[in-house]
């Protein structure tokens, strides 16, 4: 039996998220079906991050055990053959140590959130970026992002359905920059609370529009009160970029 590490990209729009859900399409579910078609028996596919419905990935990582002894490149190609009808691609597969765990061995996770601040509607990037129809100040957003760096109680920015044992997280990186017509928010941490990035993005967007200031953001963070949070950003612009080991 071999354990395989998979690196995966996907469009999250057609799925109810990463995790298998009864009678609902999921990324994990489609990967499981593909793996079982190759191995000929039940296979469990574990993911490094449980992305929400509509959230995308360019570097999700998963692992699975297969009874058949198959070369890693054949696993990659075979998975992709069985995933032809779904916007999921296995970019790489490799055989790893039997003790490797894609979730618990991860040292950090990197996310990108894309915003485009233009009035005209989206033609090509619909569902892939959050369109805000007013011009935003990325520098003000970047300044406010500094409030979140380090270890904090992120209760204000934690979804009520979050199952994490503690609201305390350490945010290693959070930066905002303008890239052409887009504003990019980059975040890095060992782990995140449920909808933490989208909650923070919603606040930073209001800073960019001049509705909030950095001092307001600090007040919201210190309050540890979910009711203080701005409207949560939609999933469209969020991407899991990389899982580091």
Short mmCIF file of the C-alpha atoms (twelve columns), coordinates in Angstrom:
data_MODEL
# 
_entry.id   MODEL 
# 
loop_
_atom_site.group_PDB 
_atom_site.id 
_atom_site.type_symbol 
_atom_site.label_atom_id 
_atom_site.label_alt_id 
_atom_site.label_comp_id 
_atom_site.label_asym_id 
_atom_site.label_seq_id 
_atom_site.Cartn_x 
_atom_site.Cartn_y 
_atom_site.Cartn_z 
_atom_site.pdbx_PDB_model_num 
ATOM 1   C CA . UNK A 1   0.000   0.000  0.000   1 
ATOM 2   C CA . UNK A 2   1.268   3.459  -0.939  1 
ATOM 3   C CA . UNK A 3   0.350   6.858  0.442   1 
ATOM 4   C CA . UNK A 4   0.092   9.558  -2.216  1 
ATOM 5   C CA . UNK A 5   0.323   13.305 -1.757  1 
ATOM 6   C CA . UNK A 6   -1.733  15.241 -4.319  1 
ATOM 7   C CA . UNK A 7   -1.484  18.901 -5.292  1 
ATOM 8   C CA . UNK A 8   -4.788  20.075 -6.733  1 
ATOM 9   C CA . UNK A 9   -6.409  23.085 -8.358  1 
ATOM 10  C CA . UNK A 10  -10.148 23.598 -8.733  1 
ATOM 11  C CA . UNK A 11  -12.928 26.019 -9.471  1 
ATOM 12  C CA . UNK A 12  -15.069 25.985 -6.350  1 
ATOM 13  C CA . UNK A 13  -18.203 27.421 -7.973  1 
ATOM 14  C CA . UNK A 14  -19.986 24.113 -8.803  1 
ATOM 15  C CA . UNK A 15  -19.310 22.574 -5.395  1 
ATOM 16  C CA . UNK A 16  -20.710 22.892 -1.898  1 
ATOM 17  C CA . UNK A 17  -17.146 23.118 -0.648  1 
ATOM 18  C CA . UNK A 18  -14.287 20.689 -0.181  1 
ATOM 19  C CA . UNK A 19  -15.873 18.307 2.289   1 
ATOM 20  C CA . UNK A 20  -18.140 15.420 1.272   1 
ATOM 21  C CA . UNK A 21  -21.790 16.255 1.927   1 
ATOM 22  C CA . UNK A 22  -24.805 14.008 1.476   1 
ATOM 23  C CA . UNK A 23  -26.536 14.573 -1.877  1 
ATOM 24  C CA . UNK A 24  -24.367 17.621 -2.630  1 
ATOM 25  C CA . UNK A 25  -21.390 17.927 -5.022  1 
ATOM 26  C CA . UNK A 26  -18.017 18.363 -3.318  1 
ATOM 27  C CA . UNK A 27  -14.374 18.450 -4.373  1 
ATOM 28  C CA . UNK A 28  -13.451 15.700 -1.922  1 
ATOM 29  C CA . UNK A 29  -16.311 13.564 -3.209  1 
ATOM 30  C CA . UNK A 30  -15.216 13.778 -6.841  1 
ATOM 31  C CA . UNK A 31  -11.601 13.003 -5.933  1 
ATOM 32  C CA . UNK A 32  -12.790 10.003 -3.942  1 
ATOM 33  C CA . UNK A 33  -14.764 8.680  -6.927  1 
ATOM 34  C CA . UNK A 34  -11.743 9.095  -9.207  1 
ATOM 35  C CA . UNK A 35  -9.415  7.330  -6.767  1 
ATOM 36  C CA . UNK A 36  -11.834 4.435  -6.291  1 
ATOM 37  C CA . UNK A 37  -12.169 4.004  -10.048 1 
ATOM 38  C CA . UNK A 38  -8.395  3.462  -10.153 1 
ATOM 39  C CA . UNK A 39  -7.948  1.332  -7.026  1 
ATOM 40  C CA . UNK A 40  -11.142 -0.674 -7.372  1 
ATOM 41  C CA . UNK A 41  -12.112 -0.313 -3.705  1 
ATOM 42  C CA . UNK A 42  -13.056 2.381  -1.139  1 
ATOM 43  C CA . UNK A 43  -10.516 5.188  -0.786  1 
ATOM 44  C CA . UNK A 44  -10.547 8.064  1.695   1 
ATOM 45  C CA . UNK A 45  -9.118  11.360 0.435   1 
ATOM 46  C CA . UNK A 46  -7.969  13.772 3.141   1 
ATOM 47  C CA . UNK A 47  -7.521  17.515 2.501   1 
ATOM 48  C CA . UNK A 48  -5.192  20.103 4.019   1 
ATOM 49  C CA . UNK A 49  -7.958  22.722 4.104   1 
ATOM 50  C CA . UNK A 50  -11.755 22.557 4.033   1 
ATOM 51  C CA . UNK A 51  -12.569 25.326 1.581   1 
ATOM 52  C CA . UNK A 52  -16.128 26.669 1.654   1 
ATOM 53  C CA . UNK A 53  -18.681 26.563 -1.131  1 
ATOM 54  C CA . UNK A 54  -17.506 28.729 -4.030  1 
ATOM 55  C CA . UNK A 55  -13.904 29.051 -2.805  1 
ATOM 56  C CA . UNK A 56  -11.208 28.124 -5.321  1 
ATOM 57  C CA . UNK A 57  -7.774  26.530 -5.025  1 
ATOM 58  C CA . UNK A 58  -4.545  26.684 -6.975  1 
ATOM 59  C CA . UNK A 59  -2.533  24.637 -4.486  1 
ATOM 60  C CA . UNK A 60  -4.775  22.482 -2.313  1 
ATOM 61  C CA . UNK A 61  -2.988  19.415 -0.915  1 
ATOM 62  C CA . UNK A 62  -4.521  16.031 -0.183  1 
ATOM 63  C CA . UNK A 63  -3.342  12.551 0.703   1 
ATOM 64  C CA . UNK A 64  -4.781  9.082  0.179   1 
ATOM 65  C CA . UNK A 65  -3.769  5.432  0.497   1 
ATOM 66  C CA . UNK A 66  -4.007  3.052  -2.456  1 
ATOM 67  C CA . UNK A 67  -3.692  -0.742 -2.353  1 
ATOM 68  C CA . UNK A 68  -2.496  -1.034 -5.939  1 
ATOM 69  C CA . UNK A 69  1.182   -0.251 -6.489  1 
ATOM 70  C CA . UNK A 70  0.992   2.470  -9.155  1 
ATOM 71  C CA . UNK A 71  3.576   5.058  -10.197 1 
ATOM 72  C CA . UNK A 72  2.827   8.558  -8.967  1 
ATOM 73  C CA . UNK A 73  2.619   10.043 -12.466 1 
ATOM 74  C CA . UNK A 74  0.102   7.341  -13.433 1 
ATOM 75  C CA . UNK A 75  -1.985  8.242  -10.391 1 
ATOM 76  C CA . UNK A 76  -1.959  11.896 -11.496 1 
ATOM 77  C CA . UNK A 77  -2.963  11.083 -15.057 1 
ATOM 78  C CA . UNK A 78  -5.544  8.504  -14.022 1 
ATOM 79  C CA . UNK A 79  -7.187  10.878 -11.562 1 
ATOM 80  C CA . UNK A 80  -7.367  13.578 -14.212 1 
ATOM 81  C CA . UNK A 81  -8.928  11.165 -16.699 1 
ATOM 82  C CA . UNK A 82  -11.743 10.395 -14.263 1 
ATOM 83  C CA . UNK A 83  -12.132 14.115 -13.451 1 
ATOM 84  C CA . UNK A 84  -12.569 15.250 -17.063 1 
ATOM 85  C CA . UNK A 85  -16.153 16.368 -16.461 1 
ATOM 86  C CA . UNK A 86  -15.294 18.430 -13.393 1 
ATOM 87  C CA . UNK A 87  -13.220 21.635 -12.956 1 
ATOM 88  C CA . UNK A 88  -10.692 19.795 -10.778 1 
ATOM 89  C CA . UNK A 89  -7.118  19.009 -11.831 1 
ATOM 90  C CA . UNK A 90  -4.447  17.011 -10.025 1 
ATOM 91  C CA . UNK A 91  -1.303  19.001 -10.764 1 
ATOM 92  C CA . UNK A 92  1.116   16.615 -9.094  1 
ATOM 93  C CA . UNK A 93  1.185   13.299 -7.263  1 
ATOM 94  C CA . UNK A 94  4.024   11.816 -5.259  1 
ATOM 95  C CA . UNK A 95  4.550   8.831  -2.999  1 
ATOM 96  C CA . UNK A 96  5.206   9.949  0.580   1 
ATOM 97  C CA . UNK A 97  5.961   8.371  3.937   1 
ATOM 98  C CA . UNK A 98  3.014   6.382  5.360   1 
ATOM 99  C CA . UNK A 99  2.889   8.767  8.339   1 
ATOM 100 C CA . UNK A 100 2.498   11.903 6.208   1 
ATOM 101 C CA . UNK A 101 -0.696  13.825 7.012   1 
ATOM 102 C CA . UNK A 102 -1.553  16.700 4.685   1 
ATOM 103 C CA . UNK A 103 -3.574  18.516 7.350   1 
ATOM 104 C CA . UNK A 104 -1.623  18.084 10.581  1 
ATOM 105 C CA . UNK A 105 1.873   18.249 9.042   1 
ATOM 106 C CA . UNK A 106 1.187   21.584 7.324   1 
ATOM 107 C CA . UNK A 107 3.311   24.464 8.640   1 
ATOM 108 C CA . UNK A 108 1.334   27.220 6.929   1 
ATOM 109 C CA . UNK A 109 -1.419  27.960 4.443   1 
ATOM 110 C CA . UNK A 110 -1.404  30.838 1.977   1 
ATOM 111 C CA . UNK A 111 -4.546  32.456 0.597   1 
ATOM 112 C CA . UNK A 112 -5.236  35.147 -1.972  1 
ATOM 113 C CA . UNK A 113 -8.372  37.266 -2.162  1 
ATOM 114 C CA . UNK A 114 -9.016  39.131 -5.439  1 
ATOM 115 C CA . UNK A 115 -11.097 42.298 -5.625  1 
ATOM 116 C CA . UNK A 116 -11.758 44.356 -8.752  1 
ATOM 117 C CA . UNK A 117 -12.996 47.890 -8.127  1 
ATOM 118 C CA . UNK A 118 -14.768 48.884 -11.309 1 
ATOM 119 C CA . UNK A 119 -18.300 49.878 -12.203 1 
ATOM 120 C CA . UNK A 120 -18.763 47.757 -15.383 1 
ATOM 121 C CA . UNK A 121 -19.953 44.216 -14.738 1 
ATOM 122 C CA . UNK A 122 -17.653 41.226 -15.154 1 
ATOM 123 C CA . UNK A 123 -17.682 39.293 -18.407 1 
ATOM 124 C CA . UNK A 124 -14.741 36.880 -18.042 1 
ATOM 125 C CA . UNK A 125 -14.028 36.728 -14.315 1 
ATOM 126 C CA . UNK A 126 -17.543 36.339 -12.992 1 
ATOM 127 C CA . UNK A 127 -17.416 34.056 -9.970  1 
ATOM 128 C CA . UNK A 128 -13.619 34.393 -9.766  1 
ATOM 129 C CA . UNK A 129 -13.280 37.848 -8.209  1 
ATOM 130 C CA . UNK A 130 -15.321 40.184 -5.992  1 
ATOM 131 C CA . UNK A 131 -16.437 43.214 -7.989  1 
ATOM 132 C CA . UNK A 132 -16.913 46.410 -5.978  1 
ATOM 133 C CA . UNK A 133 -18.246 49.223 -8.199  1 
ATOM 134 C CA . UNK A 134 -16.327 52.076 -6.500  1 
ATOM 135 C CA . UNK A 135 -12.621 52.905 -6.470  1 
ATOM 136 C CA . UNK A 136 -10.790 51.779 -3.349  1 
ATOM 137 C CA . UNK A 137 -7.610  52.887 -1.581  1 
ATOM 138 C CA . UNK A 138 -5.303  49.854 -1.376  1 
ATOM 139 C CA . UNK A 139 -2.750  51.754 0.722   1 
ATOM 140 C CA . UNK A 140 -5.303  52.465 3.439   1 
ATOM 141 C CA . UNK A 141 -6.360  48.831 3.340   1 
ATOM 142 C CA . UNK A 142 -2.759  47.670 3.698   1 
ATOM 143 C CA . UNK A 143 -2.236  49.980 6.673   1 
ATOM 144 C CA . UNK A 144 -5.359  48.609 8.374   1 
ATOM 145 C CA . UNK A 145 -4.256  45.039 7.632   1 
ATOM 146 C CA . UNK A 146 -1.353  45.552 10.032  1 
ATOM 147 C CA . UNK A 147 -3.827  45.560 12.925  1 
ATOM 148 C CA . UNK A 148 -4.430  41.837 12.405  1 
ATOM 149 C CA . UNK A 149 -0.798  40.679 12.356  1 
ATOM 150 C CA . UNK A 150 0.395   38.454 15.183  1 
ATOM 151 C CA . UNK A 151 -1.560  36.490 17.775  1 
ATOM 152 C CA . UNK A 152 -5.077  37.685 18.586  1 
ATOM 153 C CA . UNK A 153 -8.464  36.525 19.725  1 
ATOM 154 C CA . UNK A 154 -10.314 36.647 16.385  1 
ATOM 155 C CA . UNK A 155 -13.817 36.095 17.772  1 
ATOM 156 C CA . UNK A 156 -15.128 39.142 15.861  1 
ATOM 157 C CA . UNK A 157 -13.937 37.565 12.613  1 
ATOM 158 C CA . UNK A 158 -15.017 34.003 13.365  1 
ATOM 159 C CA . UNK A 159 -18.139 32.436 11.875  1 
ATOM 160 C CA . UNK A 160 -20.684 31.335 14.475  1 
ATOM 161 C CA . UNK A 161 -20.532 27.789 13.103  1 
ATOM 162 C CA . UNK A 162 -16.740 27.569 13.480  1 
ATOM 163 C CA . UNK A 163 -15.728 24.335 15.211  1 
ATOM 164 C CA . UNK A 164 -12.197 25.400 16.212  1 
ATOM 165 C CA . UNK A 165 -11.447 24.838 19.893  1 
ATOM 166 C CA . UNK A 166 -10.108 28.373 20.331  1 
ATOM 167 C CA . UNK A 167 -10.629 31.741 18.589  1 
ATOM 168 C CA . UNK A 168 -6.954  32.597 19.108  1 
ATOM 169 C CA . UNK A 169 -4.884  32.451 15.920  1 
ATOM 170 C CA . UNK A 170 -1.559  33.851 14.755  1 
ATOM 171 C CA . UNK A 171 -1.633  35.685 11.443  1 
ATOM 172 C CA . UNK A 172 1.907   35.627 10.030  1 
ATOM 173 C CA . UNK A 173 1.243   37.710 6.922   1 
ATOM 174 C CA . UNK A 174 -1.553  39.986 5.754   1 
ATOM 175 C CA . UNK A 175 -0.900  42.490 2.987   1 
ATOM 176 C CA . UNK A 176 -2.916  44.459 0.457   1 
ATOM 177 C CA . UNK A 177 -1.626  45.708 -2.882  1 
ATOM 178 C CA . UNK A 178 -2.963  46.951 -6.182  1 
ATOM 179 C CA . UNK A 179 -2.186  44.762 -9.197  1 
ATOM 180 C CA . UNK A 180 -3.439  46.459 -12.338 1 
ATOM 181 C CA . UNK A 181 -7.205  46.789 -12.055 1 
ATOM 182 C CA . UNK A 182 -7.340  44.457 -9.067  1 
ATOM 183 C CA . UNK A 183 -6.664  44.645 -5.352  1 
ATOM 184 C CA . UNK A 184 -4.999  41.548 -3.923  1 
ATOM 185 C CA . UNK A 185 -5.110  40.527 -0.270  1 
ATOM 186 C CA . UNK A 186 -2.488  37.943 0.727   1 
ATOM 187 C CA . UNK A 187 -2.795  36.032 4.002   1 
ATOM 188 C CA . UNK A 188 -0.591  33.407 5.637   1 
ATOM 189 C CA . UNK A 189 -1.046  31.464 8.879   1 
ATOM 190 C CA . UNK A 190 -0.641  27.933 10.141  1 
ATOM 191 C CA . UNK A 191 -4.429  27.678 10.275  1 
ATOM 192 C CA . UNK A 192 -7.497  29.894 10.007  1 
ATOM 193 C CA . UNK A 193 -10.889 30.064 11.649  1 
ATOM 194 C CA . UNK A 194 -14.019 29.358 9.622   1 
ATOM 195 C CA . UNK A 195 -14.549 32.315 7.248   1 
ATOM 196 C CA . UNK A 196 -11.840 34.324 8.996   1 
ATOM 197 C CA . UNK A 197 -10.282 35.607 5.770   1 
ATOM 198 C CA . UNK A 198 -13.610 36.531 4.213   1 
ATOM 199 C CA . UNK A 199 -14.615 38.328 7.412   1 
ATOM 200 C CA . UNK A 200 -11.359 40.287 7.484   1 
ATOM 201 C CA . UNK A 201 -11.695 41.044 3.764   1 
ATOM 202 C CA . UNK A 202 -15.155 42.500 4.333   1 
ATOM 203 C CA . UNK A 203 -13.726 44.901 6.915   1 
ATOM 204 C CA . UNK A 204 -10.734 45.865 4.767   1 
ATOM 205 C CA . UNK A 205 -13.070 46.572 1.848   1 
ATOM 206 C CA . UNK A 206 -14.947 49.099 3.981   1 
ATOM 207 C CA . UNK A 207 -11.628 50.710 4.871   1 
ATOM 208 C CA . UNK A 208 -10.780 50.925 1.163   1 
ATOM 209 C CA . UNK A 209 -14.108 52.636 0.498   1 
ATOM 210 C CA . UNK A 210 -13.547 55.152 3.283   1 
ATOM 211 C CA . UNK A 211 -16.283 53.791 5.532   1 
ATOM 212 C CA . UNK A 212 -13.887 52.647 8.283   1 
ATOM 213 C CA . UNK A 213 -10.466 53.620 9.610   1 
ATOM 214 C CA . UNK A 214 -7.620  51.589 11.089  1 
ATOM 215 C CA . UNK A 215 -8.695  52.691 14.562  1 
ATOM 216 C CA . UNK A 216 -12.163 51.260 13.892  1 
ATOM 217 C CA . UNK A 217 -10.623 47.956 12.833  1 
ATOM 218 C CA . UNK A 218 -8.646  47.732 16.084  1 
ATOM 219 C CA . UNK A 219 -11.791 48.458 18.082  1 
ATOM 220 C CA . UNK A 220 -13.594 45.657 16.241  1 
ATOM 221 C CA . UNK A 221 -10.752 43.205 16.854  1 
ATOM 222 C CA . UNK A 222 -10.452 44.079 20.545  1 
ATOM 223 C CA . UNK A 223 -14.216 43.785 21.057  1 
ATOM 224 C CA . UNK A 224 -14.174 39.999 20.447  1 
ATOM 225 C CA . UNK A 225 -17.791 40.336 19.368  1 
ATOM 226 C CA . UNK A 226 -19.030 38.772 16.121  1 
ATOM 227 C CA . UNK A 227 -21.796 41.380 15.936  1 
ATOM 228 C CA . UNK A 228 -19.134 44.029 15.310  1 
ATOM 229 C CA . UNK A 229 -17.959 42.448 12.050  1 
ATOM 230 C CA . UNK A 230 -18.690 44.040 8.681   1 
ATOM 231 C CA . UNK A 231 -20.595 42.025 6.043   1 
ATOM 232 C CA . UNK A 232 -18.568 38.955 5.067   1 
ATOM 233 C CA . UNK A 233 -16.941 39.045 1.633   1 
ATOM 234 C CA . UNK A 234 -18.345 36.543 -0.909  1 
ATOM 235 C CA . UNK A 235 -16.402 33.340 -1.660  1 
ATOM 236 C CA . UNK A 236 -15.845 34.253 -5.322  1 
ATOM 237 C CA . UNK A 237 -12.475 35.959 -4.894  1 
ATOM 238 C CA . UNK A 238 -10.864 33.581 -2.390  1 
ATOM 239 C CA . UNK A 239 -8.139  31.121 -3.439  1 
ATOM 240 C CA . UNK A 240 -6.115  28.603 -1.437  1 
ATOM 241 C CA . UNK A 241 -2.752  29.218 -3.062  1 
ATOM 242 C CA . UNK A 242 -0.289  26.992 -1.256  1 
ATOM 243 C CA . UNK A 243 0.154   24.652 1.690   1 
ATOM 244 C CA . UNK A 244 3.694   24.638 3.088   1 
ATOM 245 C CA . UNK A 245 5.368   21.721 4.874   1 
# 
